[in-house]
Amino acid sequence: MRLILPTLVGLGFILFLAGCSDSSSPPGNTGTMQVNMVDSPSSYDAVNVVIDSVQAHIANSDSSSGWTTLNRTTTTYNLLELVNGRSVIIGTAQLPVGRYSQIRLYVGSGSTIVVNGQTKPLITPSGSQSGIKLNVDATIIADATYVLTIDFDANRSIVVSGSSTNPTYRLKPVIRALATGTTGFIAGTVLPTSTKPTLWAYSSAPDTISTTADTSGAFRFIYVNPGTYALHIASKDTLYHDSTMTNINVTALNTTNLGTITLRHK
């Protein structure tokens, strides 16, 4: 079986879960879609998102027909288990050959966030529970596997409101859908480790990604679109300056290693 690494698909709220298909097409008339999911690190302890089901819509069909159910099993994913290069195959299904232009995602009730050891409700938009339509550009080829990676930026997807003593947490997803074979990586280490920095990589495309350094100061941006990026490093330790680097070049399938970055003491 061939492995097809697709071009970049549409951006938006696309936590795409593939599981079972309604298709009964004969051999030679179907291909496979495999969806991997990763997350950018976050300062929260856990972000548990409930997915009820997902449907795919074949192009050139009207809005009420042409939908294929990809998953019917309600599953909870802790997004923060999928960081620093770890990923999970959240679904794989056979679909009739052709171009797929939309995904309809259903986010179930019961999503939670864990903050400082305490579990809080994670409020999801009403539209998520009734089904969110997302534009994609995925072509399924006979006897081939189409691989898609979903990067869910949990750190930027949580909106906090209310009082500091009793905050409310809402899910406002910031998600990128990427072809694994067309992207690169940015890596490095920030010292001292006491700064516990948050990092943003951004380009004029525009494409903005965030991550945090681990306990050793190491960080890694995964599945970055090729291009020229700037990197902003924000220290949590107020005794140290923030820092910005520019002209960081990313190419497909390569890691741009920035080495050790030492933040200046104030």
KEGU-673402 format. One record per residue (C-alpha): residue number from 1; x, y, z; residue in one letter. Coordinates in nm, 2 decimals. Example, Ala and Ser with C-alpha at 12.3 -4.5 7.8 and 13.67 -1.06 7.14 Angstrom:
% residues 2
{1, {1.23, -0.45, 0.78}, "a"}
{2, {1.37, -0.11, 0.71}, "s"}
END
This chain:
% residues 266
{1, {0.00, 0.00, 0.00}, "m"}
{2, {0.13, 0.35, -0.09}, "r"}
{3, {0.17, 0.62, 0.16}, "l"}
{4, {0.04, 0.97, 0.05}, "i"}
{5, {0.16, 1.27, 0.24}, "l"}
{6, {-0.09, 1.54, 0.15}, "p"}
{7, {-0.06, 1.91, 0.10}, "t"}
{8, {-0.16, 2.15, 0.37}, "l"}
{9, {-0.54, 2.13, 0.44}, "v"}
{10, {-0.76, 2.41, 0.56}, "g"}
{11, {-0.71, 2.56, 0.90}, "l"}
{12, {-0.97, 2.59, 1.17}, "g"}
{13, {-1.13, 2.38, 1.44}, "f"}
{14, {-1.04, 2.04, 1.30}, "i"}
{15, {-0.98, 1.78, 1.57}, "l"}
{16, {-1.04, 1.51, 1.31}, "f"}
{17, {-1.11, 1.16, 1.45}, "l"}
{18, {-1.14, 0.87, 1.21}, "a"}
{19, {-1.27, 0.53, 1.33}, "g"}
{20, {-1.53, 0.34, 1.14}, "c"}
{21, {-1.68, 0.40, 0.80}, "s"}
{22, {-2.02, 0.35, 0.65}, "d"}
{23, {-1.86, 0.28, 0.31}, "s"}
{24, {-1.91, -0.06, 0.15}, "s"}
{25, {-1.72, 0.02, -0.17}, "s"}
{26, {-1.54, -0.28, -0.34}, "p"}
{27, {-1.16, -0.33, -0.33}, "p"}
{28, {-0.98, -0.09, -0.56}, "g"}
{29, {-1.24, 0.19, -0.50}, "n"}
{30, {-1.13, 0.29, -0.16}, "t"}
{31, {-0.83, 0.44, 0.01}, "g"}
{32, {-0.73, 0.49, 0.38}, "t"}
{33, {-0.72, 0.81, 0.58}, "m"}
{34, {-0.49, 0.80, 0.89}, "q"}
{35, {-0.51, 1.09, 1.14}, "v"}
{36, {-0.24, 1.15, 1.40}, "n"}
{37, {-0.28, 1.41, 1.67}, "m"}
{38, {-0.02, 1.61, 1.87}, "v"}
{39, {-0.04, 1.90, 2.10}, "d"}
{40, {0.17, 2.20, 2.20}, "s"}
{41, {0.28, 2.20, 2.57}, "p"}
{42, {0.07, 2.40, 2.81}, "s"}
{43, {0.10, 2.53, 3.17}, "s"}
{44, {-0.21, 2.33, 3.27}, "y"}
{45, {-0.20, 1.99, 3.43}, "d"}
{46, {-0.44, 1.83, 3.18}, "a"}
{47, {-0.68, 1.93, 2.91}, "v"}
{48, {-0.94, 1.65, 2.86}, "n"}
{49, {-1.15, 1.69, 2.54}, "v"}
{50, {-1.45, 1.46, 2.47}, "v"}
{51, {-1.51, 1.38, 2.10}, "i"}
{52, {-1.85, 1.21, 2.02}, "d"}
{53, {-1.82, 1.16, 1.65}, "s"}
{54, {-1.69, 1.29, 1.32}, "v"}
{55, {-1.81, 1.29, 0.96}, "q"}
{56, {-1.64, 1.36, 0.63}, "a"}
{57, {-1.81, 1.52, 0.33}, "h"}
{58, {-1.72, 1.43, -0.02}, "i"}
{59, {-1.68, 1.72, -0.26}, "a"}
{60, {-1.95, 1.80, -0.52}, "n"}
{61, {-2.23, 1.68, -0.30}, "s"}
{62, {-2.50, 1.89, -0.15}, "d"}
{63, {-2.49, 2.00, 0.21}, "s"}
{64, {-2.73, 1.73, 0.33}, "s"}
{65, {-2.59, 1.43, 0.15}, "s"}
{66, {-2.24, 1.30, 0.08}, "g"}
{67, {-2.15, 1.25, 0.45}, "w"}
{68, {-1.97, 0.94, 0.58}, "t"}
{69, {-1.95, 0.87, 0.95}, "t"}
{70, {-1.58, 0.81, 1.05}, "l"}
{71, {-1.63, 0.75, 1.42}, "n"}
{72, {-1.92, 0.68, 1.66}, "r"}
{73, {-1.73, 0.60, 1.97}, "t"}
{74, {-1.72, 0.87, 2.24}, "t"}
{75, {-1.35, 0.91, 2.35}, "t"}
{76, {-1.18, 1.15, 2.59}, "t"}
{77, {-0.83, 1.27, 2.50}, "y"}
{78, {-0.59, 1.44, 2.74}, "n"}
{79, {-0.42, 1.67, 2.49}, "l"}
{80, {-0.12, 1.73, 2.72}, "l"}
{81, {-0.01, 1.37, 2.68}, "e"}
{82, {0.07, 1.45, 2.32}, "l"}
{83, {0.36, 1.69, 2.35}, "v"}
{84, {0.73, 1.72, 2.26}, "n"}
{85, {0.71, 1.48, 1.97}, "g"}
{86, {0.46, 1.23, 2.11}, "r"}
{87, {0.16, 1.16, 1.89}, "s"}
{88, {-0.13, 0.92, 1.87}, "v"}
{89, {-0.32, 0.77, 1.58}, "i"}
{90, {-0.67, 0.89, 1.67}, "i"}
{91, {-0.83, 0.71, 1.38}, "g"}
{92, {-0.80, 0.53, 1.05}, "t"}
{93, {-1.07, 0.44, 0.81}, "a"}
{94, {-1.14, 0.34, 0.45}, "q"}
{95, {-1.32, 0.59, 0.24}, "l"}
{96, {-1.44, 0.59, -0.12}, "p"}
{97, {-1.19, 0.75, -0.36}, "v"}
{98, {-1.23, 1.11, -0.43}, "g"}
{99, {-1.18, 1.46, -0.29}, "r"}
{100, {-1.32, 1.54, 0.06}, "y"}
{101, {-1.39, 1.91, 0.12}, "s"}
{102, {-1.55, 1.92, 0.48}, "q"}
{103, {-1.53, 1.76, 0.82}, "i"}
{104, {-1.81, 1.78, 1.07}, "r"}
{105, {-1.69, 1.74, 1.43}, "l"}
{106, {-1.91, 1.68, 1.73}, "y"}
{107, {-1.75, 1.77, 2.07}, "v"}
{108, {-1.94, 1.60, 2.36}, "g"}
{109, {-2.01, 1.72, 2.71}, "s"}
{110, {-1.79, 1.64, 3.00}, "g"}
{111, {-1.46, 1.80, 2.88}, "s"}
{112, {-1.24, 1.91, 3.18}, "t"}
{113, {-0.93, 2.10, 3.26}, "i"}
{114, {-0.70, 2.03, 3.55}, "v"}
{115, {-0.54, 2.34, 3.71}, "v"}
{116, {-0.30, 2.31, 4.01}, "n"}
{117, {-0.43, 1.96, 4.08}, "g"}
{118, {-0.80, 2.07, 4.07}, "q"}
{119, {-1.04, 1.94, 3.80}, "t"}
{120, {-1.26, 2.21, 3.65}, "k"}
{121, {-1.53, 2.20, 3.38}, "p"}
{122, {-1.41, 2.30, 3.04}, "l"}
{123, {-1.70, 2.47, 2.87}, "i"}
{124, {-1.72, 2.40, 2.49}, "t"}
{125, {-1.90, 2.62, 2.24}, "p"}
{126, {-2.26, 2.51, 2.17}, "s"}
{127, {-2.18, 2.48, 1.80}, "g"}
{128, {-1.92, 2.21, 1.89}, "s"}
{129, {-2.18, 1.99, 2.04}, "q"}
{130, {-2.42, 2.04, 1.75}, "s"}
{131, {-2.15, 1.98, 1.49}, "g"}
{132, {-1.89, 2.22, 1.35}, "i"}
{133, {-1.82, 2.21, 0.97}, "k"}
{134, {-1.46, 2.26, 0.87}, "l"}
{135, {-1.32, 2.31, 0.52}, "n"}
{136, {-1.04, 2.07, 0.42}, "v"}
{137, {-0.88, 1.95, 0.10}, "d"}
{138, {-0.81, 1.58, 0.11}, "a"}
{139, {-0.79, 1.35, -0.19}, "t"}
{140, {-0.83, 0.98, -0.12}, "i"}
{141, {-0.65, 0.76, -0.38}, "i"}
{142, {-0.73, 0.39, -0.43}, "a"}
{143, {-0.52, 0.15, -0.21}, "d"}
{144, {-0.32, 0.44, -0.07}, "a"}
{145, {-0.30, 0.59, 0.28}, "t"}
{146, {-0.35, 0.96, 0.33}, "y"}
{147, {-0.17, 1.08, 0.65}, "v"}
{148, {-0.28, 1.39, 0.83}, "l"}
{149, {-0.15, 1.54, 1.15}, "t"}
{150, {-0.36, 1.76, 1.38}, "i"}
{151, {-0.17, 2.00, 1.61}, "d"}
{152, {-0.40, 2.12, 1.89}, "f"}
{153, {-0.25, 2.42, 2.06}, "d"}
{154, {-0.40, 2.37, 2.41}, "a"}
{155, {-0.21, 2.67, 2.55}, "n"}
{156, {-0.38, 2.91, 2.32}, "r"}
{157, {-0.71, 2.73, 2.31}, "s"}
{158, {-0.82, 2.80, 2.67}, "i"}
{159, {-1.00, 3.12, 2.75}, "v"}
{160, {-1.01, 3.21, 3.12}, "v"}
{161, {-1.28, 3.45, 3.25}, "s"}
{162, {-1.44, 3.54, 3.58}, "g"}
{163, {-1.27, 3.62, 3.91}, "s"}
{164, {-0.92, 3.50, 4.00}, "s"}
{165, {-1.06, 3.30, 4.29}, "t"}
{166, {-1.33, 3.12, 4.08}, "n"}
{167, {-1.23, 3.14, 3.72}, "p"}
{168, {-1.43, 2.99, 3.43}, "t"}
{169, {-1.25, 2.79, 3.16}, "y"}
{170, {-1.37, 2.78, 2.80}, "r"}
{171, {-1.24, 2.59, 2.50}, "l"}
{172, {-1.17, 2.81, 2.19}, "k"}
{173, {-0.96, 2.58, 1.98}, "p"}
{174, {-0.65, 2.69, 1.80}, "v"}
{175, {-0.56, 2.40, 1.57}, "i"}
{176, {-0.34, 2.34, 1.27}, "r"}
{177, {-0.39, 2.06, 1.02}, "a"}
{178, {-0.06, 1.96, 0.85}, "l"}
{179, {0.09, 1.72, 0.61}, "a"}
{180, {0.36, 1.54, 0.80}, "t"}
{181, {0.59, 1.50, 0.50}, "g"}
{182, {0.60, 1.87, 0.42}, "t"}
{183, {0.69, 2.02, 0.75}, "t"}
{184, {1.00, 2.08, 0.96}, "g"}
{185, {1.10, 2.13, 1.33}, "f"}
{186, {1.26, 2.40, 1.55}, "i"}
{187, {1.45, 2.29, 1.86}, "a"}
{188, {1.68, 2.43, 2.13}, "g"}
{189, {1.73, 2.48, 2.50}, "t"}
{190, {1.66, 2.79, 2.71}, "v"}
{191, {1.87, 2.86, 3.03}, "l"}
{192, {1.85, 2.91, 3.31}, "p"}
{193, {1.58, 2.65, 3.38}, "t"}
{194, {1.43, 2.88, 3.65}, "s"}
{195, {1.29, 3.10, 3.37}, "t"}
{196, {1.04, 2.83, 3.27}, "k"}
{197, {0.97, 3.01, 2.94}, "p"}
{198, {0.68, 3.01, 2.70}, "t"}
{199, {0.79, 3.04, 2.34}, "l"}
{200, {0.61, 3.16, 2.03}, "w"}
{201, {0.73, 3.10, 1.67}, "a"}
{202, {0.57, 3.32, 1.41}, "y"}
{203, {0.60, 3.40, 1.04}, "s"}
{204, {0.44, 3.64, 0.80}, "s"}
{205, {0.24, 3.35, 0.64}, "a"}
{206, {0.09, 3.40, 0.90}, "p"}
{207, {0.16, 3.10, 1.11}, "d"}
{208, {0.20, 3.12, 1.49}, "t"}
{209, {0.29, 2.83, 1.72}, "i"}
{210, {0.35, 2.82, 2.09}, "s"}
{211, {0.52, 2.58, 2.33}, "t"}
{212, {0.69, 2.57, 2.67}, "t"}
{213, {1.03, 2.44, 2.77}, "a"}
{214, {1.05, 2.12, 2.98}, "d"}
{215, {1.23, 2.10, 3.32}, "t"}
{216, {1.57, 2.08, 3.15}, "s"}
{217, {1.49, 2.39, 2.94}, "g"}
{218, {1.46, 2.20, 2.62}, "a"}
{219, {1.18, 2.29, 2.36}, "f"}
{220, {1.07, 2.15, 2.03}, "r"}
{221, {0.83, 2.29, 1.78}, "f"}
{222, {0.69, 2.00, 1.57}, "i"}
{223, {0.54, 2.00, 1.22}, "y"}
{224, {0.63, 2.36, 1.13}, "v"}
{225, {0.54, 2.49, 0.78}, "n"}
{226, {0.86, 2.58, 0.58}, "p"}
{227, {0.95, 2.94, 0.59}, "g"}
{228, {1.13, 3.21, 0.79}, "t"}
{229, {1.03, 3.26, 1.16}, "y"}
{230, {1.09, 3.48, 1.45}, "a"}
{231, {1.10, 3.33, 1.80}, "l"}
{232, {0.99, 3.52, 2.11}, "h"}
{233, {1.09, 3.38, 2.45}, "i"}
{234, {0.89, 3.50, 2.76}, "a"}
{235, {1.04, 3.43, 3.10}, "s"}
{236, {0.82, 3.35, 3.39}, "k"}
{237, {1.11, 3.45, 3.62}, "d"}
{238, {1.08, 3.83, 3.64}, "t"}
{239, {1.46, 3.86, 3.72}, "l"}
{240, {1.53, 3.77, 3.35}, "y"}
{241, {1.47, 3.96, 3.03}, "h"}
{242, {1.25, 3.82, 2.75}, "d"}
{243, {1.43, 3.76, 2.42}, "s"}
{244, {1.35, 3.75, 2.05}, "t"}
{245, {1.53, 3.58, 1.77}, "m"}
{246, {1.47, 3.64, 1.40}, "t"}
{247, {1.55, 3.49, 1.06}, "n"}
{248, {1.50, 3.13, 1.17}, "i"}
{249, {1.47, 2.92, 0.85}, "n"}
{250, {1.27, 2.60, 0.85}, "v"}
{251, {1.28, 2.35, 0.57}, "t"}
{252, {1.07, 2.03, 0.51}, "a"}
{253, {1.18, 1.72, 0.70}, "l"}
{254, {1.47, 1.90, 0.88}, "n"}
{255, {1.53, 2.03, 1.23}, "t"}
{256, {1.65, 2.38, 1.28}, "t"}
{257, {1.85, 2.35, 1.61}, "n"}
{258, {1.90, 2.69, 1.78}, "l"}
{259, {2.14, 2.54, 2.04}, "g"}
{260, {2.14, 2.69, 2.39}, "t"}
{261, {1.98, 3.03, 2.45}, "i"}
{262, {2.08, 3.20, 2.77}, "t"}
{263, {1.84, 3.47, 2.89}, "l"}
{264, {2.00, 3.79, 3.03}, "r"}
{265, {1.97, 3.87, 3.40}, "h"}
{266, {1.82, 4.21, 3.48}, "k"}
END
